[in-house]
Amino acid sequence: MTEIVSENDAERREYWAAQMELGYEFVERLLEFPVNECNEGFASIREAVEASDVEVLFSDSKIAGDLDRVFFMRESLIDDVLAIGRDMNDRGWVLKIEDGFRSLEMQGTLVRKPVVFDSILQKCLWESGGEIPSVEFVFRRAIVMVANIPKIGTHMSGSAIDISVFQRDGNEVWRGGPYLDVSERTPMRSPFISESELQNRLQITEVMESHGFMHFPYEFWHYNKGDAGTHILTDNPEPAGYGPVNWDSETNMVTSVADPMSPLNPLDVIESEIAAAMKRLR
């Protein structure tokens, strides 16, 4: 029995490592992809839902413990979200918006949150067989798992939502793990979930993509539209209209991030976070 568990664990580690490397290759494409920011403003998803006949749920939790969620996104995407919610209602489902826009400050803080960073480091330790990974290795994984660079983080473009889906009776349409589960089950087509769980993921994705919201292959809950990621996934070579922005909620003005390629948490910060996380783990 021990040998079988060991082989299975090795298989899971191999799969996880391969997916993370594929994710990093995708990140490299995102970094290179052209963006012509359209400067479109934001609108409230919650207010649009309240003004409609569509039943949609919203997360009432904080991000990583104490950050308020911002249920806003680019104005022209709101009708698509309502259409998605209506289609799901017709199937007997209720869309739940888990997260929307994140500012650079929110995203950078999220990476450093102990509950988030500890999970990143624990996966790195698991992947390396218990050996303490290099700073560069953790940095590489953090870029994929938590978007540590503005250019690659579509939440920072106001063009992404994280979602869950529920049945009318309140039971979740189970996708093999909860929202924000970070494991070998996280990639959309993970072989470590059941066939019914995979079908739930694919059916939800079919609804999302029918309205132009493409899935991020390495997180089963994340969908985005109109940004570099969507253009890459749909083989659209034209510059994307949405890039990372600073949003003034008072004036609804957006301005492009001055240095979208600069890490939110550079190597020296990641090194400090590793030391702090190792103390917590001990």
C-alpha positions as CSV (number, residue, x, y, z in Angstrom):
1,M,0.0,0.0,0.0
2,T,2.9,2.4,0.8
3,E,4.4,1.8,-2.6
4,I,1.1,2.6,-4.4
5,V,0.7,5.9,-2.4
6,S,4.3,6.8,-3.2
7,E,3.9,6.2,-6.9
8,N,0.6,8.2,-6.9
9,D,2.3,11.1,-5.1
10,A,5.1,11.1,-7.6
11,E,2.6,11.1,-10.4
12,R,0.8,14.1,-8.9
13,R,4.0,16.0,-8.4
14,E,5.1,15.3,-11.9
15,Y,1.8,16.5,-13.3
16,W,1.8,19.6,-11.1
17,A,5.3,20.6,-12.1
18,A,4.5,20.1,-15.8
19,Q,1.3,22.3,-15.5
20,M,3.3,25.0,-13.6
21,E,5.9,25.1,-16.4
22,L,3.1,25.3,-19.1
23,G,1.6,28.1,-17.0
24,Y,4.9,29.9,-17.0
25,E,5.2,29.6,-20.8
26,F,1.7,31.1,-21.0
27,V,2.9,33.9,-18.7
28,E,5.8,34.6,-21.1
29,R,3.3,34.9,-24.0
30,L,1.2,37.3,-21.9
31,L,4.2,39.5,-21.2
32,E,5.0,39.8,-24.9
33,F,1.5,40.3,-26.1
34,P,0.6,43.9,-27.3
35,V,-2.0,45.9,-25.5
36,N,-3.6,49.2,-26.6
37,E,-5.5,50.3,-23.5
38,C,-9.0,51.5,-24.5
39,N,-9.5,53.5,-21.2
40,E,-13.0,52.1,-20.8
41,G,-14.4,52.8,-17.3
42,F,-15.8,50.4,-14.8
43,A,-19.3,49.4,-13.7
44,S,-20.7,47.6,-10.7
45,I,-21.6,43.9,-11.3
46,R,-23.8,43.9,-8.1
47,E,-25.8,47.0,-9.1
48,A,-26.4,45.6,-12.6
49,V,-27.6,42.3,-11.2
50,E,-29.9,44.1,-8.7
51,A,-31.4,46.1,-11.7
52,S,-32.0,42.9,-13.7
53,D,-34.2,39.8,-13.4
54,V,-31.1,37.5,-13.1
55,E,-30.3,35.6,-10.0
56,V,-26.6,35.9,-9.1
57,L,-24.8,35.3,-5.8
58,F,-21.8,37.3,-4.5
59,S,-19.1,36.1,-2.1
60,D,-19.5,37.7,1.3
61,S,-16.0,36.8,2.5
62,K,-12.8,38.8,2.4
63,I,-9.8,38.1,0.2
64,A,-7.2,36.2,2.2
65,G,-8.7,37.2,5.5
66,D,-9.2,41.0,5.5
67,L,-9.3,42.5,2.0
68,D,-12.6,43.7,0.7
69,R,-13.7,42.2,-2.7
70,V,-14.4,44.7,-5.5
71,F,-17.3,43.5,-7.6
72,F,-16.6,45.9,-10.5
73,M,-15.3,45.3,-14.0
74,R,-15.1,47.0,-17.4
75,E,-18.5,48.5,-18.4
76,S,-19.0,46.7,-21.7
77,L,-18.5,43.3,-20.0
78,I,-21.4,43.7,-17.6
79,D,-24.1,42.7,-20.1
80,D,-22.1,39.5,-20.9
81,V,-22.0,38.6,-17.2
82,L,-25.8,39.1,-17.0
83,A,-26.3,36.9,-20.0
84,I,-24.1,34.2,-18.5
85,G,-26.1,34.4,-15.3
86,R,-29.4,34.2,-17.2
87,D,-28.2,31.1,-19.2
88,M,-27.2,29.5,-15.9
89,N,-30.6,30.3,-14.4
90,D,-32.2,28.6,-17.3
91,R,-30.2,25.4,-16.5
92,G,-31.3,25.5,-12.9
93,W,-27.9,27.0,-11.8
94,V,-27.0,30.2,-10.0
95,L,-23.7,31.9,-10.8
96,K,-21.7,33.1,-7.9
97,I,-19.2,35.9,-8.4
98,E,-16.2,35.2,-6.1
99,D,-14.0,38.1,-7.1
100,G,-13.7,40.9,-9.6
101,F,-11.3,43.9,-10.0
102,R,-8.1,44.0,-7.9
103,S,-5.9,47.1,-7.7
104,L,-2.1,46.7,-7.8
105,E,-2.0,47.2,-4.1
106,M,-4.5,44.5,-3.5
107,Q,-2.8,42.0,-5.8
108,G,0.6,42.7,-4.3
109,T,-0.7,42.4,-0.8
110,L,-2.5,39.2,-1.7
111,V,0.7,37.5,-2.8
112,R,2.3,38.3,0.6
113,K,-0.7,37.2,2.7
114,P,0.5,34.4,5.0
115,V,-2.4,32.1,4.0
116,V,-1.6,32.6,0.3
117,F,2.2,32.7,0.5
118,D,2.3,29.7,2.8
119,S,0.3,27.7,0.3
120,I,2.6,28.7,-2.5
121,L,5.7,27.7,-0.5
122,Q,4.1,24.4,0.7
123,K,3.5,23.4,-2.9
124,C,7.1,24.3,-3.8
125,L,8.3,22.2,-0.9
126,W,6.1,19.3,-2.0
127,E,7.2,19.7,-5.6
128,S,10.9,19.6,-4.5
129,G,10.5,16.6,-2.3
130,G,10.9,18.7,1.0
131,E,14.0,20.6,-0.1
132,I,13.8,24.3,0.6
133,P,13.4,25.8,-2.9
134,S,15.4,28.7,-4.3
135,V,14.0,32.2,-4.3
136,E,14.0,32.2,-8.1
137,F,11.9,29.0,-8.1
138,V,9.3,30.4,-5.7
139,F,9.2,33.6,-7.6
140,R,8.6,31.6,-10.8
141,R,5.7,29.6,-9.3
142,A,4.2,32.7,-7.7
143,I,4.0,34.4,-11.1
144,V,1.7,31.6,-12.3
145,M,-0.2,30.9,-9.1
146,V,-1.0,34.5,-8.0
147,A,0.0,36.8,-10.9
148,N,2.9,38.7,-9.3
149,I,3.3,41.0,-12.4
150,P,0.5,43.5,-13.5
151,K,0.7,42.6,-17.2
152,I,-0.3,39.0,-16.6
153,G,-3.1,39.6,-14.0
154,T,-6.4,40.1,-15.7
155,H,-8.1,41.0,-12.4
156,M,-5.9,44.1,-12.5
157,S,-7.3,44.8,-16.0
158,G,-10.9,44.7,-14.7
159,S,-11.5,42.0,-17.3
160,A,-11.8,38.9,-15.1
161,I,-14.1,37.2,-12.7
162,D,-13.6,34.2,-10.4
163,I,-16.7,32.1,-10.1
164,S,-18.5,29.2,-8.5
165,V,-21.8,27.8,-9.5
166,F,-24.7,26.5,-7.4
167,Q,-27.9,24.5,-7.9
168,R,-31.2,26.1,-7.0
169,D,-31.3,23.9,-3.8
170,G,-28.1,25.6,-2.6
171,N,-25.7,22.7,-3.3
172,E,-22.6,23.6,-5.3
173,V,-22.1,22.3,-8.8
174,W,-19.0,20.5,-7.6
175,R,-15.8,20.9,-9.7
176,G,-13.5,18.6,-7.7
177,G,-12.4,21.2,-5.2
178,P,-13.5,24.5,-3.6
179,Y,-12.8,27.9,-5.0
180,L,-9.1,28.7,-4.5
181,D,-8.1,25.1,-4.0
182,V,-4.4,25.1,-4.9
183,S,-3.5,21.5,-5.8
184,E,-3.0,19.2,-8.7
185,R,-6.8,19.3,-9.0
186,T,-6.6,23.1,-9.9
187,P,-5.9,22.9,-13.6
188,M,-9.1,22.8,-15.7
189,R,-8.5,19.4,-17.1
190,S,-6.8,17.8,-14.1
191,P,-6.7,14.0,-14.3
192,F,-7.1,13.9,-10.5
193,I,-10.8,14.7,-10.5
194,S,-13.8,12.5,-11.3
195,E,-15.4,12.3,-14.8
196,S,-18.6,14.0,-13.4
197,E,-16.5,16.8,-11.8
198,L,-14.7,17.3,-15.2
199,Q,-18.0,17.5,-17.0
200,N,-19.3,20.1,-14.5
201,R,-16.2,22.2,-15.3
202,L,-16.6,21.8,-19.0
203,Q,-20.3,22.6,-19.0
204,I,-19.8,25.8,-16.9
205,T,-16.9,26.7,-19.3
206,E,-19.2,26.2,-22.3
207,V,-21.6,28.8,-20.9
208,M,-18.8,31.2,-20.0
209,E,-17.1,30.9,-23.4
210,S,-20.3,31.2,-25.3
211,H,-20.3,34.8,-24.1
212,G,-16.6,35.3,-24.8
213,F,-15.2,34.7,-21.3
214,M,-12.3,32.3,-21.8
215,H,-11.0,30.0,-19.1
216,F,-7.5,30.3,-17.7
217,P,-6.2,26.7,-18.2
218,Y,-4.5,26.5,-14.8
219,E,-7.4,27.6,-12.5
220,F,-10.8,26.1,-12.9
221,W,-12.6,29.1,-11.5
222,H,-11.0,32.0,-13.5
223,Y,-12.5,33.5,-16.7
224,N,-11.6,36.7,-18.6
225,K,-12.5,38.6,-21.7
226,G,-11.0,41.3,-23.9
227,D,-7.5,41.1,-22.6
228,A,-4.2,39.6,-23.7
229,G,-5.1,36.2,-22.3
230,T,-8.3,36.0,-24.2
231,H,-6.6,37.1,-27.4
232,I,-3.9,34.4,-27.0
233,L,-6.5,31.7,-26.2
234,T,-8.6,32.6,-29.2
235,D,-5.6,33.1,-31.6
236,N,-6.4,36.8,-32.1
237,P,-3.2,38.6,-33.0
238,E,-4.7,42.1,-32.7
239,P,-3.6,44.1,-29.6
240,A,-5.9,43.6,-26.6
241,G,-8.0,46.5,-25.4
242,Y,-7.8,45.8,-21.7
243,G,-4.5,46.0,-19.8
244,P,-3.6,46.6,-16.1
245,V,-4.9,49.9,-14.9
246,N,-5.2,52.2,-12.0
247,W,-8.9,52.9,-11.4
248,D,-10.3,56.0,-9.7
249,S,-13.6,54.9,-8.3
250,E,-14.7,58.5,-7.6
251,T,-14.3,59.7,-11.3
252,N,-14.4,56.3,-13.0
253,M,-11.2,57.2,-14.8
254,V,-8.7,54.6,-15.7
255,T,-5.0,55.1,-16.4
256,S,-2.6,52.5,-17.7
257,V,-0.1,51.1,-15.1
258,A,3.1,52.9,-15.7
259,D,5.4,49.8,-15.5
260,P,3.2,46.7,-16.1
261,M,6.2,44.4,-16.4
262,S,7.6,45.2,-13.0
263,P,7.0,42.5,-10.3
264,L,4.7,43.6,-7.5
265,N,6.9,41.6,-5.2
266,P,10.5,41.5,-6.4
267,L,13.0,38.8,-5.5
268,D,14.2,40.4,-2.3
269,V,10.7,40.6,-1.0
270,I,10.0,37.0,-2.0
271,E,13.1,36.0,-0.1
272,S,11.9,37.7,3.0
273,E,8.5,36.1,2.7
274,I,10.1,32.6,2.3
275,A,12.0,33.1,5.6
276,A,8.8,34.3,7.4
277,A,6.8,31.4,6.0
278,M,9.4,28.8,7.0
279,K,9.2,30.1,10.6
280,R,5.4,29.8,10.5
281,L,5.7,26.2,9.1
282,R,8.1,25.2,11.9
